[in-house]
């Protein structure tokens, strides 16, 4: 068994970036590599093929990591996915399929069966791949949750996995965070931590060197390298922490796209392909004024359609969207965003937590949505706007179109108002080009097709990340660590030594 655990000092420290880069770097060496994350807590997910011919839902980050590893994405790469449905309640997905709900009160005792599923999936992957690069979650030093942990040091202890800790120097305090992460661990956990990786460094390496030397001296552990900050390194994320950095600006004439930033936004990577289009100004909007001069308004997916529709109404965004459509300017709704455009939304089964709830939609499309307990997971393909396209479906909503309503990618269309149940359709270059051409015609703005190849652009980002990892991290030393296992002897730091 050969594996490495990439842990972090905090959430968003760079675990996903380092894991993704190492997956590609190891794959470049001819190894059969699989990514793994025991448990994601994210509303940004993807559908991959299931053995029974259906679909399986996993975290988007693990899907991208599988592409980086040149492996076929599968449910075992993210066996447990928690999809927050509120502040204290999450929907549970196990091995790609819905598996009930869990509350914050059950976070310790109610997760034992999830740990078993995660360990079984890891053991299965380890038996089929040369290397498993596992990503942790949050921090491994959540000492209040250690007893039930199966994604950080619990996993490392399960399979005796050597662990590296990633810290984001851009946040400040990285040396204290790295030292403290190790020191607060139990002695048996500390012995699995081999060293560190510094992420997002922007300065002069010579100024950082004394701190790295001192960290190595104090901890008895190696720093395996320093990844520089790079503006093109964003990848499909597992949460919405980085939405503020996803605005794109263009020089000269452009089309403006305003994406409504729902509080419970999900699958926001649907608009990533718009973000790399030259000639588009893409903004995330939570105020009606940001929609006023938009050429295209996008209502993305959401994990709580009814609640986020209420949020729109509280802010006056509903009236802004209706006015935008009344002016003949295009509106695109995706999954939950599409359902909001209809006549009504009902939740008889309480899928979103309010059994029997019925609310009026924006009434821009003559459709009705009824939530059902069974989740739809599909990988559909078809045609729209005169071109072939494909996508993926993840939803509980069942949409009924009234007679005569035009079908559109599992949804509906009326003039310049389009609604689809298909996530990922904008990644299709032909469909995206046809959509933007239609937007330009509708608003009377010039538009020249860019010819942007989104899959190629994603591959270039993965190659760029791997190049940076190869240049700035001791990849072969890390591979030796993977092969040899945890270090034979490392110091146990206080206060861990006192436990």
C-alpha positions as CSV (number, residue, x, y, z in Angstrom):
1,X,0.0,0.0,0.0
2,X,1.4,3.4,-1.0
3,X,-0.3,6.6,0.0
4,X,0.2,10.1,1.1
5,X,-2.1,12.3,3.1
6,X,-2.1,16.1,2.3
7,X,-3.4,17.9,5.4
8,X,-3.6,21.6,6.0
9,X,-3.3,24.1,8.8
10,X,-6.8,25.5,7.9
11,X,-9.5,25.2,5.4
12,X,-8.5,26.7,2.0
13,X,-4.8,26.4,2.9
14,X,-4.0,24.7,-0.4
15,X,-4.7,21.0,0.2
16,X,-6.6,20.6,-3.0
17,X,-4.0,22.5,-5.1
18,X,-1.1,20.4,-3.7
19,X,-3.1,17.1,-4.0
20,X,-4.0,17.9,-7.6
21,X,-0.5,18.8,-8.5
22,X,1.0,15.7,-7.0
23,X,-1.6,13.5,-8.7
24,X,-0.4,14.8,-12.1
25,X,3.3,14.8,-11.1
26,X,3.1,11.2,-10.0
27,X,1.1,10.2,-13.0
28,X,3.8,11.7,-15.2
29,X,6.1,9.1,-13.8
30,X,4.0,6.3,-15.2
31,X,2.3,5.5,-11.9
32,X,-1.4,4.5,-11.6
33,X,-2.6,7.2,-9.3
34,X,-6.0,7.8,-7.5
35,X,-7.1,10.9,-5.5
36,X,-9.1,10.3,-2.3
37,X,-11.0,12.4,0.2
38,X,-12.8,10.5,3.0
39,X,-15.4,13.2,3.5
40,X,-16.1,16.4,1.7
41,X,-18.5,19.0,3.1
42,X,-19.5,20.9,-0.1
43,X,-22.3,21.8,-2.3
44,X,-20.0,21.8,-5.3
45,X,-20.3,18.3,-6.7
46,X,-20.1,16.3,-9.9
47,X,-21.7,13.2,-11.3
48,X,-19.6,10.3,-12.5
49,X,-20.6,6.9,-13.9
50,X,-21.7,4.2,-11.5
51,X,-21.1,0.5,-11.9
52,X,-24.8,-0.1,-12.4
53,X,-24.9,2.3,-15.4
54,X,-26.4,5.1,-13.5
55,X,-24.8,8.1,-11.9
56,X,-22.8,8.7,-8.7
57,X,-22.2,12.0,-6.9
58,X,-18.7,13.0,-5.7
59,X,-17.0,16.3,-4.7
60,X,-16.0,18.4,-7.6
61,X,-12.4,18.6,-6.3
62,X,-11.9,14.9,-6.4
63,X,-13.3,14.8,-10.0
64,X,-10.7,17.3,-11.1
65,X,-8.0,15.4,-9.2
66,X,-9.0,12.3,-11.0
67,X,-8.5,14.1,-14.3
68,X,-5.1,15.3,-13.0
69,X,-4.2,11.7,-12.1
70,X,-5.4,10.6,-15.6
71,X,-7.8,8.2,-13.8
72,X,-11.5,7.6,-14.3
73,X,-13.5,9.4,-11.6
74,X,-15.5,7.1,-9.3
75,X,-17.4,7.2,-6.1
76,X,-14.7,5.5,-4.0
77,X,-12.5,8.6,-4.5
78,X,-14.9,10.6,-2.3
79,X,-17.0,8.0,-0.4
80,X,-18.7,10.5,1.9
81,X,-20.1,13.8,0.8
82,X,-22.0,16.1,3.2
83,X,-24.1,18.8,1.4
84,X,-25.1,21.5,3.9
85,X,-28.8,22.2,3.8
86,X,-28.6,24.7,6.6
87,X,-26.4,25.8,9.5
88,X,-26.9,22.6,11.5
89,X,-28.0,20.0,9.0
90,X,-26.4,18.3,6.0
91,X,-27.6,15.8,3.4
92,X,-25.4,12.8,3.3
93,X,-24.1,11.0,0.1
94,X,-22.3,7.7,0.6
95,X,-20.5,6.0,-2.3
96,X,-22.2,8.4,-4.7
97,X,-25.8,7.8,-3.5
98,X,-28.2,9.7,-1.1
99,X,-28.0,8.3,2.5
100,X,-30.2,10.5,4.6
101,X,-29.3,13.5,6.7
102,X,-27.0,14.3,9.6
103,X,-27.2,17.2,12.2
104,X,-24.4,18.9,14.1
105,X,-25.6,17.1,17.2
106,X,-24.8,13.8,15.5
107,X,-21.4,14.9,14.3
108,X,-19.5,12.6,16.6
109,X,-21.7,9.5,17.4
110,X,-23.6,9.6,14.1
111,X,-20.6,9.2,11.8
112,X,-19.2,5.8,12.8
113,X,-20.9,4.1,9.8
114,X,-19.5,6.8,7.5
115,X,-16.0,6.1,8.8
116,X,-16.4,2.5,7.9
117,X,-17.5,3.4,4.4
118,X,-14.6,5.7,4.0
119,X,-12.0,3.2,5.2
120,X,-13.4,0.5,2.9
121,X,-13.3,2.8,-0.1
122,X,-9.7,3.7,0.7
123,X,-8.7,0.1,1.1
124,X,-10.3,-0.7,-2.2
125,X,-8.6,2.1,-4.1
126,X,-5.2,1.1,-2.5
127,X,-5.6,-2.4,-3.8
128,X,-6.2,-1.2,-7.4
129,X,-3.8,1.8,-7.7
130,X,0.0,2.2,-7.3
131,X,-0.4,5.5,-5.3
132,X,-3.4,7.1,-3.5
133,X,-3.0,10.8,-2.8
134,X,-5.5,11.6,0.0
135,X,-6.7,15.1,0.8
136,X,-7.6,15.9,4.4
137,X,-10.4,18.3,5.4
138,X,-10.1,21.5,7.4
139,X,-7.3,21.0,9.9
140,X,-6.0,17.7,11.4
141,X,-5.9,19.4,14.7
142,X,-9.6,19.8,15.4
143,X,-9.0,18.3,18.8
144,X,-12.6,18.6,19.8
145,X,-13.5,16.2,16.9
146,X,-10.5,13.9,17.0
147,X,-12.4,10.9,18.5
148,X,-14.6,10.7,15.4
149,X,-12.1,11.8,12.7
150,X,-11.7,9.6,9.7
151,X,-10.6,12.2,7.1
152,X,-7.4,13.5,8.6
153,X,-5.3,11.7,11.2
154,X,-7.9,9.0,11.7
155,X,-7.4,8.0,8.1
156,X,-3.6,8.3,8.5
157,X,-3.7,6.1,11.6
158,X,-6.0,3.6,9.8
159,X,-3.4,2.9,7.0
160,X,-0.2,4.3,8.6
161,X,-0.1,7.0,5.9
162,X,2.8,9.6,5.9
163,X,1.4,13.1,6.2
164,X,2.4,16.5,5.0
165,X,0.9,19.7,6.3
166,X,0.2,22.6,3.9
167,X,0.1,26.2,5.1
168,X,-1.0,29.3,3.3
169,X,1.7,32.0,3.9
170,X,-0.5,34.6,2.2
171,X,-2.7,34.6,5.3
172,X,0.1,35.3,7.7
173,X,1.2,33.3,10.8
174,X,2.1,30.2,8.8
175,X,5.1,29.2,11.0
176,X,3.0,29.3,14.1
177,X,0.2,27.4,12.4
178,X,2.5,24.7,11.2
179,X,4.2,24.2,14.5
180,X,0.9,24.4,16.4
181,X,-0.7,21.9,14.1
182,X,1.9,19.3,14.9
183,X,2.2,20.2,18.6
184,X,-1.5,19.8,19.4
185,X,-1.7,16.3,17.9
186,X,-1.5,13.2,20.0
187,X,1.9,11.5,20.0
188,X,0.8,8.7,17.7
189,X,-0.6,11.2,15.2
190,X,2.5,13.3,15.4
191,X,4.7,10.4,14.4
192,X,2.9,10.2,11.0
193,X,3.6,13.8,10.1
194,X,6.7,13.9,7.9
195,X,6.9,17.6,7.1
196,X,5.4,20.7,5.5
197,X,4.6,22.5,2.2
198,X,4.3,26.3,2.1
199,X,1.6,27.6,-0.3
200,X,1.0,31.0,-2.0
201,X,4.4,32.6,-1.4
202,X,4.8,36.0,-3.2
203,X,8.1,37.3,-1.9
204,X,11.9,36.9,-2.1
205,X,12.8,33.3,-1.2
206,X,15.9,34.3,0.6
207,X,13.8,36.2,3.1
208,X,11.8,33.1,3.8
209,X,14.7,30.7,4.2
210,X,15.7,31.5,7.8
211,X,12.1,30.8,8.9
212,X,12.0,27.5,7.1
213,X,15.3,26.4,8.6
214,X,14.1,27.3,12.1
215,X,10.8,25.4,11.5
216,X,12.7,22.3,10.5
217,X,15.0,22.7,13.6
218,X,12.1,23.1,16.0
219,X,9.9,20.4,14.6
220,X,12.5,17.9,13.4
221,X,10.6,17.7,10.1
222,X,11.4,18.7,6.6
223,X,9.9,21.5,4.5
224,X,9.3,19.8,1.1
225,X,9.0,23.0,-0.8
226,X,7.4,26.4,-1.3
227,X,4.7,26.8,-4.0
228,X,4.6,30.4,-5.4
229,X,1.3,32.3,-5.7
230,X,0.2,32.2,-9.4
231,X,-2.8,34.1,-10.8
232,X,-3.9,31.2,-13.1
233,X,-3.9,28.4,-10.5
234,X,-7.6,28.5,-9.5
235,X,-9.2,25.1,-10.1
236,X,-12.7,23.8,-9.6
237,X,-13.2,24.4,-5.9
238,X,-15.2,22.4,-3.4
239,X,-16.6,25.4,-1.6
240,X,-17.5,29.1,-2.2
241,X,-14.6,30.6,-0.2
242,X,-12.9,31.8,-3.4
243,X,-15.9,33.3,-5.2
244,X,-14.6,36.8,-4.6
245,X,-11.5,36.0,-6.7
246,X,-13.5,34.7,-9.6
247,X,-14.5,38.0,-11.1
248,X,-13.1,38.5,-14.6
249,X,-12.5,41.8,-16.3
250,X,-11.8,42.6,-19.9
251,X,-10.3,45.5,-21.7
252,X,-12.5,47.3,-24.3
253,X,-16.0,46.4,-25.3
254,X,-17.5,43.3,-23.6
255,X,-20.6,41.6,-22.6
256,X,-21.4,41.7,-18.9
257,X,-22.6,38.6,-17.1
258,X,-24.1,38.9,-13.6
259,X,-24.3,35.7,-11.6
260,X,-26.6,35.8,-8.6
261,X,-24.6,34.8,-5.6
262,X,-27.1,32.8,-3.6
263,X,-26.2,32.2,0.1
264,X,-26.4,28.5,-0.5
265,X,-25.0,28.5,-4.0
266,X,-24.0,25.1,-5.4
267,X,-22.2,23.9,-8.5
268,X,-20.9,27.5,-9.1
269,X,-18.3,26.0,-11.4
270,X,-21.0,26.0,-14.0
271,X,-19.9,29.5,-14.9
272,X,-16.1,28.8,-14.9
273,X,-16.2,28.5,-18.6
274,X,-17.6,32.0,-18.9
275,X,-14.8,33.2,-16.8
276,X,-12.1,32.3,-19.3
277,X,-14.0,33.9,-22.3
278,X,-12.2,37.0,-23.6
279,X,-14.8,39.7,-24.1
280,X,-16.9,38.8,-21.0
281,X,-17.0,40.7,-17.7
282,X,-18.3,38.2,-15.2
283,X,-19.4,39.3,-11.7
284,X,-21.1,37.6,-8.8
285,X,-24.0,39.8,-7.6
286,X,-26.0,40.0,-4.4
287,X,-27.5,43.5,-5.0
288,X,-30.1,44.5,-7.6
289,X,-27.8,47.4,-8.8
290,X,-25.3,44.8,-10.1
291,X,-27.9,43.4,-12.5
292,X,-28.9,46.8,-13.9
293,X,-26.3,46.9,-16.7
294,X,-25.9,43.2,-17.2
295,X,-26.4,41.7,-20.6
296,X,-27.0,38.2,-19.2
297,X,-28.2,37.3,-15.8
298,X,-27.5,33.8,-14.5
299,X,-29.3,32.2,-11.6
300,X,-27.0,29.2,-10.7
301,X,-27.7,26.1,-8.7
302,X,-28.6,26.2,-5.0
303,X,-28.9,23.6,-2.3
304,X,-31.9,25.4,-0.8
305,X,-34.1,26.7,-3.7
306,X,-37.0,27.9,-1.6
307,X,-34.9,29.6,1.0
308,X,-32.7,31.3,-1.6
309,X,-35.7,32.5,-3.5
310,X,-36.9,34.1,-0.3
311,X,-33.4,35.7,0.0
312,X,-33.8,37.1,-3.5
313,X,-37.2,38.6,-2.6
314,X,-35.8,40.2,0.6
315,X,-33.2,42.0,-1.4
316,X,-35.3,43.0,-4.4
317,X,-33.3,40.8,-6.7
318,X,-36.5,39.0,-7.8
319,X,-37.9,42.3,-9.2
320,X,-34.6,43.1,-10.9
321,X,-34.5,39.7,-12.7
322,X,-38.2,40.1,-13.8
323,X,-37.4,43.6,-15.1
324,X,-34.3,42.4,-16.9
325,X,-36.4,39.7,-18.7
326,X,-39.2,42.2,-19.4
327,X,-36.7,44.4,-21.2
328,X,-35.9,41.4,-23.5
329,X,-32.5,40.8,-22.0
330,X,-31.5,37.2,-21.6
331,X,-31.8,35.2,-18.3
332,X,-30.3,31.7,-17.8
333,X,-31.4,29.6,-14.8
334,X,-29.5,26.4,-14.0
335,X,-31.1,23.7,-11.8
336,X,-32.4,25.5,-8.7
337,X,-32.0,28.8,-10.5
338,X,-34.2,27.4,-13.3
339,X,-36.8,26.2,-10.8
340,X,-37.1,29.7,-9.4
341,X,-38.1,31.0,-12.9
342,X,-41.2,28.9,-12.9
343,X,-44.7,29.4,-11.6
344,X,-44.4,27.5,-8.3
345,X,-42.1,25.2,-6.2
346,X,-43.5,22.7,-3.8
347,X,-41.8,20.4,-1.3
348,X,-44.3,17.8,-0.1
349,X,-41.6,15.5,1.2
350,X,-39.7,18.1,3.1
351,X,-36.5,17.6,1.0
352,X,-35.4,21.2,1.9
353,X,-36.6,20.9,5.5
354,X,-40.1,22.3,5.3
355,X,-42.6,19.5,4.5
356,X,-45.6,20.8,2.5
357,X,-44.0,24.1,1.6
358,X,-45.4,25.7,-1.5
359,X,-44.1,29.1,-2.9
360,X,-44.6,31.1,-6.0
361,X,-41.8,31.4,-8.4
362,X,-40.8,34.4,-10.6
363,X,-43.4,33.2,-13.2
364,X,-41.0,33.8,-16.2
365,X,-41.5,30.2,-17.4
366,X,-44.7,28.2,-17.4
367,X,-43.4,25.3,-15.4
368,X,-44.0,23.8,-12.0
369,X,-41.4,22.1,-9.7
370,X,-42.2,19.4,-7.1
371,X,-39.5,18.1,-4.9
372,X,-39.3,14.3,-4.6
373,X,-37.4,12.3,-2.0
374,X,-35.5,10.3,-4.7
375,X,-32.5,12.2,-6.2
376,X,-31.9,12.2,-9.9
377,X,-28.2,11.6,-10.9
378,X,-27.7,11.5,-14.7
379,X,-25.2,12.3,-17.4
380,X,-27.4,13.5,-20.2
381,X,-26.6,14.5,-23.8
382,X,-28.7,16.2,-26.4
383,X,-29.0,19.3,-28.6
384,X,-29.9,23.0,-27.9
385,X,-29.4,26.2,-29.8
386,X,-28.6,24.2,-32.9
387,X,-25.6,22.4,-31.4
388,X,-24.8,19.2,-29.5
389,X,-24.2,19.5,-25.8
390,X,-24.1,17.5,-22.6
391,X,-24.0,17.9,-18.9
392,X,-24.9,16.3,-15.6
393,X,-28.0,16.3,-13.4
394,X,-28.1,16.4,-9.6
395,X,-31.6,17.3,-8.3
396,X,-34.7,16.3,-6.3
397,X,-36.9,18.6,-8.3
398,X,-39.3,17.2,-10.8
399,X,-40.3,19.8,-13.4
400,X,-43.6,19.8,-15.2
401,X,-43.9,22.0,-18.3
402,X,-47.3,23.3,-19.4
403,X,-48.5,22.3,-22.8
404,X,-46.7,24.1,-25.6
405,X,-43.7,25.2,-23.5
406,X,-40.5,24.7,-25.4
407,X,-38.1,22.1,-23.8
408,X,-34.5,23.2,-23.2
409,X,-31.8,20.8,-21.9
410,X,-34.2,19.2,-19.4
411,X,-35.8,22.5,-18.6
412,X,-37.8,25.1,-20.6
413,X,-37.4,28.2,-22.7
414,X,-39.6,31.2,-23.4
415,X,-38.0,33.9,-25.6
416,X,-34.8,35.1,-23.9
417,X,-35.6,33.3,-20.7
418,X,-33.8,29.9,-20.6
419,X,-33.9,27.3,-17.8
420,X,-31.9,24.0,-17.8
421,X,-31.6,21.2,-15.3
422,X,-28.2,20.3,-16.8
423,X,-25.1,21.5,-14.9
424,X,-21.9,21.7,-16.9
425,X,-23.5,22.6,-20.3
426,X,-21.5,25.8,-20.5
427,X,-18.3,23.8,-20.6
428,X,-19.3,22.7,-24.1
429,X,-17.6,25.2,-26.4
430,X,-20.2,25.0,-29.2
431,X,-23.1,25.5,-26.8
432,X,-21.4,28.3,-24.9
433,X,-20.6,30.1,-28.2
434,X,-24.2,29.7,-29.4
435,X,-25.5,31.1,-26.1
436,X,-23.2,34.1,-26.1
437,X,-24.0,34.8,-29.8
438,X,-27.7,34.8,-28.9
439,X,-27.1,37.2,-25.9
440,X,-25.2,39.6,-28.1
441,X,-27.9,39.7,-30.7
442,X,-30.6,40.2,-28.1
443,X,-28.9,43.2,-26.5
444,X,-27.6,44.6,-29.7
445,X,-23.9,44.3,-28.8
446,X,-21.0,43.2,-31.0
447,X,-19.7,39.7,-30.3
448,X,-16.9,37.8,-32.0
449,X,-16.7,34.0,-31.2
450,X,-13.5,33.5,-29.3
451,X,-12.9,29.8,-30.3
452,X,-11.9,29.2,-26.6
453,X,-11.4,25.5,-25.9
454,X,-12.5,25.0,-22.3
455,X,-11.3,21.4,-21.8
456,X,-7.9,22.4,-23.3
457,X,-7.8,25.4,-20.9
458,X,-8.5,23.1,-17.9
459,X,-5.8,20.8,-19.1
460,X,-3.3,23.7,-19.4
461,X,-4.1,24.7,-15.8
462,X,-3.4,21.2,-14.6
463,X,-0.2,21.1,-16.5
464,X,0.8,24.5,-15.2
465,X,0.1,23.3,-11.6
466,X,2.2,20.2,-12.2
467,X,5.0,22.2,-13.6
468,X,5.1,24.4,-10.5
469,X,4.9,21.4,-8.2
470,X,7.8,19.8,-10.1
471,X,9.9,23.0,-9.9
472,X,9.2,24.0,-6.3
473,X,8.5,20.8,-4.4
474,X,10.7,17.8,-3.8
475,X,8.4,15.5,-5.7
476,X,10.8,12.5,-5.9
477,X,11.5,12.8,-2.2
478,X,7.8,12.8,-1.5
479,X,7.4,9.8,-3.8
480,X,10.1,8.0,-1.7
481,X,8.1,8.9,1.4
482,X,5.0,7.4,-0.2
483,X,6.9,4.2,-0.9
484,X,8.7,3.9,2.4
485,X,5.9,5.0,4.7
486,X,6.0,7.3,7.7
487,X,9.4,8.5,9.0
488,X,11.1,6.1,11.3
489,X,11.8,8.7,13.9
490,X,10.5,12.2,14.4
491,X,10.3,14.2,17.6
492,X,7.0,14.4,19.6
493,X,6.4,18.1,20.4
494,X,4.8,19.5,23.5
495,X,2.0,19.7,24.4
496,X,1.3,16.5,22.4
497,X,4.1,14.9,24.5
498,X,2.2,15.5,27.7
499,X,-0.9,13.5,26.6
